[in-house]
Amino acid sequence: MHTRLFLVRHGATVLTAEDRFAGATNVQLSDEGRVQARHLAMRLSDAKIRAVYASPLDRTMETAGIVAAPHGLAVQPRDGLREISHGHWEKLTRSEVEAQFPEETAAWEEDPYTFAPAGGESGLAVTARSLPVLVDIVRAHPGETVLVVSHKATIRLLLSSLLGFDPRRYRDNLDQSPAALNIVDFKGPGHARLTLFNDTSHYEQEGLAIPAIPVARLSKWWCAEDAKVPM
C-alpha cells in the first residue's frame, strides 16, 4: 500500500532574516512565518491527513499545529526530527562564524556530511537519528496521508538518503524555503518517490512573495562570486 508524506519545513522565524545558525536554538515563528503556515493550512485543508508529526522545537510544533487545525488532529512530537545542532556556532551569523572559526568553516564547506563543529552534529548523525523515525511513521500509516514538519537541513538530509543523492552535496544541491511543501510517496518504507519539492505556491495568496533565487542560504559553492545567476 502507498503512503503519502507531506514533508514541510517550518515557517519563517525571528532569526530567518538575520541568517544566523539556529539549529538547536528554540526560536519562535515570526508573524510572517505564521502567515505562511496559515496559507499552507488552507492549501491542505481538503487533504485527508490522518496524523501529524513534528520536531519538538517551538517553530515546528507551532507550524504543525496551524496546519493540523482544520483536521482536528493533535501534533505528535518526535525528537529525531529536530534540526541539526551547530554546537558553538549557534546564534552566530555566518560572517561571525567565518571570522571566529575559519578552519571549521572550511572543513564544513568541504564536507558537511561527516564534519561537525565543536559541540554540534554532522549530517551523518542527523540522518542516523531522523531516518529511522521517518521510516517508522511510514510503517505506521500504510495507505494513509500524513504530515511531518521538520527543518531545513534535516529535510534535505532525509531526501538525500531516501532518493540516493550524494549526501555530501545536500547543501549545494537542495534548498528548503520557509513553510515549503514537499510530497514524498512511499510504496513501502524502502521505496520513495519525490512528487513535489520545495513548493511555495501558497505564498501567492494575498500577495505573499515568491522566494528569490538563493543568495546566502546555501554553500560557498553556490554563493561564489563568479557564479552566474540565470536570467
The 8 nearest C-alpha neighbors of each residue, nearest first, counted from 0:
[[1, 142, 141, 186, 2, 187, 185, 143],
 [0, 2, 186, 142, 185, 141, 3, 187],
 [1, 3, 142, 185, 143, 141, 184, 144],
 [4, 2, 184, 144, 183, 185, 143, 145],
 [5, 3, 183, 145, 182, 6, 144, 146],
 [4, 6, 146, 182, 181, 147, 145, 7],
 [5, 7, 147, 181, 4, 148, 182, 146],
 [8, 6, 148, 180, 179, 181, 147, 178],
 [7, 9, 178, 150, 149, 179, 148, 177],
 [8, 10, 178, 59, 62, 177, 58, 150],
 [11, 9, 32, 178, 177, 36, 35, 62],
 [12, 10, 32, 177, 28, 15, 29, 31],
 [13, 11, 28, 29, 15, 14, 27, 32],
 [12, 14, 29, 15, 28, 27, 11, 26],
 [15, 13, 17, 12, 16, 19, 18, 26],
 [16, 14, 12, 17, 18, 13, 11, 19],
 [15, 17, 18, 14, 13, 12, 19, 11],
 [16, 18, 14, 15, 19, 92, 13, 20],
 [19, 17, 16, 15, 92, 14, 93, 20],
 [20, 18, 92, 91, 17, 90, 21, 14],
 [21, 19, 89, 90, 91, 22, 92, 88],
 [22, 20, 24, 89, 90, 23, 19, 85],
 [21, 23, 84, 82, 83, 24, 20, 85],
 [22, 24, 84, 21, 82, 25, 83, 85],
 [25, 23, 21, 22, 26, 89, 90, 84],
 [24, 26, 56, 57, 23, 27, 58, 21],
 [27, 25, 24, 58, 12, 57, 28, 13],
 [28, 26, 58, 12, 57, 29, 13, 25],
 [27, 29, 12, 58, 32, 11, 13, 33],
 [28, 30, 12, 13, 32, 31, 11, 27],
 [29, 31, 33, 32, 34, 28, 12, 11],
 [32, 30, 34, 29, 33, 35, 11, 10],
 [33, 31, 11, 10, 29, 35, 28, 30],
 [32, 34, 36, 30, 35, 31, 37, 28],
 [33, 35, 37, 31, 32, 36, 38, 30],
 [36, 34, 32, 38, 33, 37, 10, 178],
 [37, 35, 39, 33, 34, 38, 62, 10],
 [38, 36, 40, 34, 39, 35, 33, 65],
 [39, 37, 41, 35, 40, 36, 201, 42],
 [38, 40, 42, 36, 41, 37, 201, 43],
 [41, 39, 66, 37, 43, 38, 42, 44],
 [42, 40, 38, 44, 39, 43, 37, 66],
 [41, 43, 39, 40, 44, 38, 201, 45],
 [44, 42, 40, 46, 41, 45, 39, 66],
 [43, 45, 41, 46, 42, 40, 69, 70],
 [46, 44, 43, 47, 42, 41, 48, 69],
 [47, 45, 43, 44, 48, 144, 42, 70],
 [46, 48, 49, 144, 45, 143, 70, 44],
 [47, 49, 144, 145, 46, 50, 146, 70],
 [48, 50, 145, 144, 47, 143, 51, 72],
 [51, 49, 145, 48, 146, 72, 52, 144],
 [50, 52, 146, 74, 145, 147, 75, 67],
 [53, 51, 75, 147, 74, 76, 146, 148],
 [54, 52, 148, 76, 147, 149, 77, 60],
 [53, 55, 81, 80, 77, 149, 76, 56],
 [56, 54, 76, 78, 60, 53, 77, 57],
 [57, 55, 54, 59, 58, 25, 60, 81],
 [56, 58, 60, 59, 61, 27, 25, 55],
 [59, 57, 27, 28, 61, 60, 56, 9],
 [58, 60, 9, 62, 61, 57, 56, 54],
 [59, 61, 57, 63, 62, 58, 53, 64],
 [62, 60, 64, 58, 63, 59, 57, 65],
 [61, 63, 59, 65, 64, 60, 9, 36],
 [64, 62, 60, 66, 61, 65, 67, 148],
 [63, 65, 61, 67, 62, 66, 68, 60],
 [64, 66, 62, 68, 63, 67, 37, 61],
 [65, 67, 40, 63, 64, 68, 62, 36],
 [68, 66, 64, 70, 65, 72, 69, 63],
 [67, 69, 71, 70, 65, 66, 64, 72],
 [70, 68, 71, 67, 44, 66, 40, 72],
 [71, 69, 68, 72, 67, 48, 44, 47],
 [72, 70, 68, 69, 67, 73, 64, 49],
 [71, 73, 70, 67, 68, 74, 50, 51],
 [74, 72, 75, 51, 71, 67, 64, 50],
 [73, 75, 51, 52, 64, 76, 72, 63],
 [74, 76, 52, 51, 53, 73, 77, 50],
 [77, 75, 53, 55, 54, 52, 74, 78],
 [78, 76, 54, 79, 80, 53, 55, 75],
 [79, 77, 80, 81, 54, 55, 76, 53],
 [78, 80, 129, 128, 77, 81, 132, 54],
 [79, 81, 54, 129, 78, 149, 77, 53],
 [82, 80, 54, 79, 78, 149, 55, 83],
 [81, 83, 22, 150, 153, 23, 84, 80],
 [82, 84, 22, 120, 125, 85, 23, 152],
 [85, 83, 23, 119, 22, 120, 86, 82],
 [84, 86, 119, 88, 89, 22, 116, 87],
 [119, 87, 85, 118, 88, 84, 117, 89],
 [86, 88, 89, 118, 117, 85, 116, 119],
 [89, 87, 85, 86, 91, 96, 20, 90],
 [88, 90, 20, 21, 87, 85, 91, 86],
 [91, 89, 20, 21, 19, 88, 92, 24],
 [92, 90, 19, 89, 88, 20, 95, 96],
 [93, 91, 19, 95, 94, 18, 20, 96],
 [92, 94, 96, 95, 97, 19, 91, 18],
 [93, 95, 97, 92, 96, 98, 91, 99],
 [96, 94, 92, 98, 93, 97, 91, 99],
 [97, 95, 93, 99, 98, 94, 100, 92],
 [98, 96, 101, 94, 95, 100, 99, 104],
 [97, 99, 95, 96, 100, 101, 94, 93],
 [98, 100, 96, 97, 95, 101, 94, 102],
 [101, 99, 103, 97, 96, 102, 98, 104],
 [102, 100, 97, 104, 103, 98, 105, 99],
 [103, 101, 105, 104, 100, 106, 97, 107],
 [104, 102, 106, 100, 105, 101, 107, 116],
 [103, 105, 101, 107, 102, 106, 97, 100],
 [104, 106, 108, 102, 107, 103, 101, 109],
 [107, 105, 109, 103, 104, 108, 110, 102],
 [108, 106, 111, 104, 110, 109, 105, 114],
 [107, 109, 105, 106, 110, 111, 104, 218],
 [108, 110, 106, 107, 105, 111, 167, 104],
 [109, 111, 107, 112, 167, 108, 114, 113],
 [112, 110, 107, 114, 113, 108, 122, 167],
 [111, 113, 122, 167, 123, 110, 121, 114],
 [112, 114, 121, 111, 123, 110, 122, 115],
 [115, 113, 121, 111, 107, 112, 110, 106],
 [114, 116, 121, 120, 119, 117, 113, 107],
 [117, 115, 119, 86, 118, 103, 85, 114],
 [118, 116, 119, 86, 87, 115, 85, 88],
 [117, 119, 86, 87, 116, 120, 85, 115],
 [86, 118, 120, 85, 84, 116, 117, 115],
 [121, 119, 115, 84, 124, 83, 85, 122],
 [120, 122, 115, 124, 123, 114, 113, 112],
 [121, 123, 112, 125, 124, 111, 113, 126],
 [122, 124, 126, 121, 112, 125, 113, 127],
 [125, 123, 127, 121, 122, 126, 120, 128],
 [124, 126, 122, 127, 128, 123, 129, 83],
 [127, 125, 123, 129, 124, 128, 130, 156],
 [126, 128, 124, 125, 129, 130, 123, 131],
 [127, 129, 79, 125, 126, 130, 131, 124],
 [130, 128, 79, 126, 80, 132, 131, 127],
 [129, 131, 133, 132, 126, 128, 127, 134],
 [132, 130, 134, 133, 129, 135, 128, 127],
 [133, 131, 135, 129, 130, 134, 79, 136],
 [134, 132, 136, 130, 135, 131, 137, 129],
 [133, 135, 131, 137, 136, 132, 188, 130],
 [134, 136, 138, 132, 133, 137, 131, 139],
 [137, 135, 133, 139, 134, 138, 132, 140],
 [138, 136, 134, 140, 139, 135, 188, 133],
 [137, 139, 135, 136, 140, 141, 134, 188],
 [138, 140, 136, 137, 135, 141, 134, 143],
 [141, 139, 137, 143, 138, 142, 136, 2],
 [142, 140, 2, 143, 0, 1, 138, 139],
 [141, 143, 1, 2, 0, 140, 144, 3],
 [144, 142, 2, 140, 141, 3, 145, 49],
 [145, 143, 3, 48, 4, 49, 2, 47],
 [146, 144, 50, 4, 48, 49, 51, 5],
 [145, 147, 5, 51, 4, 6, 52, 50],
 [146, 148, 52, 6, 53, 51, 5, 7],
 [149, 147, 53, 7, 8, 59, 63, 6],
 [148, 150, 8, 54, 80, 53, 59, 7],
 [151, 149, 8, 153, 82, 154, 152, 9],
 [150, 152, 154, 175, 153, 8, 155, 149],
 [153, 151, 155, 154, 150, 156, 83, 82],
 [152, 154, 156, 150, 155, 151, 82, 157],
 [153, 155, 157, 156, 151, 152, 150, 158],
 [156, 154, 158, 152, 157, 153, 159, 169],
 [155, 157, 159, 153, 154, 158, 152, 126],
 [158, 156, 154, 160, 159, 155, 161, 153],
 [157, 159, 161, 155, 160, 156, 162, 154],
 [160, 158, 164, 156, 157, 162, 166, 161],
 [159, 161, 157, 163, 158, 162, 156, 164],
 [162, 160, 158, 159, 163, 157, 191, 190],
 [161, 163, 159, 160, 164, 158, 191, 192],
 [162, 164, 160, 159, 161, 165, 158, 166],
 [165, 163, 159, 162, 166, 160, 158, 169],
 [164, 166, 167, 168, 159, 163, 169, 160],
 [167, 165, 169, 168, 159, 164, 112, 156],
 [166, 168, 112, 165, 110, 169, 111, 170],
 [169, 167, 171, 166, 170, 165, 172, 110],
 [168, 170, 166, 172, 171, 173, 167, 155],
 [171, 169, 168, 218, 217, 172, 173, 174],
 [172, 170, 168, 169, 218, 173, 221, 217],
 [171, 173, 169, 170, 168, 174, 221, 217],
 [174, 172, 169, 170, 171, 155, 175, 168],
 [175, 173, 176, 172, 197, 217, 155, 170],
 [176, 174, 197, 151, 179, 177, 173, 8],
 [175, 177, 179, 178, 197, 174, 8, 210],
 [178, 176, 10, 11, 179, 9, 8, 175],
 [179, 177, 10, 8, 9, 35, 36, 7],
 [180, 178, 197, 199, 176, 198, 177, 8],
 [179, 181, 7, 198, 197, 6, 178, 199],
 [182, 180, 196, 6, 195, 197, 5, 7],
 [181, 183, 195, 5, 194, 4, 6, 193],
 [184, 182, 193, 4, 192, 194, 3, 191],
 [185, 183, 3, 192, 191, 2, 4, 193],
 [186, 184, 191, 2, 187, 1, 190, 188],
 [187, 185, 1, 190, 0, 191, 188, 2],
 [186, 188, 185, 189, 190, 1, 0, 138],
 [189, 187, 134, 190, 137, 185, 138, 186],
 [190, 188, 187, 191, 186, 185, 161, 134],
 [191, 189, 186, 185, 187, 188, 192, 161],
 [192, 190, 185, 184, 161, 183, 186, 189],
 [191, 193, 184, 183, 194, 185, 190, 162],
 [194, 192, 183, 195, 182, 184, 191, 196],
 [193, 195, 182, 183, 192, 184, 196, 181],
 [196, 194, 182, 181, 193, 198, 197, 183],
 [195, 197, 181, 198, 180, 182, 194, 193],
 [198, 196, 179, 180, 181, 175, 199, 176],
 [197, 199, 180, 179, 196, 200, 181, 195],
 [198, 200, 179, 201, 202, 197, 180, 209],
 [199, 201, 202, 203, 198, 209, 204, 179],
 [200, 202, 203, 199, 204, 38, 39, 42],
 [203, 201, 207, 200, 204, 199, 208, 209],
 [204, 202, 207, 201, 206, 200, 205, 208],
 [203, 205, 202, 206, 201, 207, 38, 200],
 [206, 204, 207, 203, 202, 38, 208, 201],
 [207, 205, 203, 204, 208, 202, 209, 201],
 [206, 208, 202, 203, 205, 204, 209, 201],
 [207, 209, 202, 206, 210, 203, 211, 204],
 [208, 210, 202, 211, 207, 203, 199, 200],
 [211, 209, 208, 212, 176, 199, 213, 202],
 [210, 212, 213, 209, 214, 208, 176, 215],
 [211, 213, 214, 210, 228, 229, 209, 215],
 [214, 212, 216, 211, 215, 217, 210, 174],
 [213, 215, 222, 216, 212, 217, 221, 211],
 [216, 214, 217, 213, 222, 218, 18, 221],
 [215, 217, 213, 214, 218, 18, 174, 222],
 [218, 216, 170, 215, 171, 221, 219, 222],
 [217, 219, 220, 221, 171, 170, 222, 108],
 [220, 218, 222, 221, 223, 108, 217, 171],
 [219, 221, 218, 223, 222, 171, 217, 108],
 [222, 220, 219, 218, 223, 171, 217, 226],
 [221, 223, 219, 220, 214, 224, 218, 215],
 [224, 222, 226, 225, 219, 220, 221, 218],
 [223, 225, 226, 222, 227, 221, 219, 220],
 [224, 226, 223, 227, 222, 228, 221, 220],
 [227, 225, 223, 224, 228, 222, 221, 220],
 [226, 228, 229, 225, 224, 223, 230, 221],
 [227, 229, 230, 226, 212, 225, 214, 213],
 [230, 228, 227, 212, 226, 213, 211, 225],
 [229, 228, 227, 212, 211, 226, 213, 214]]
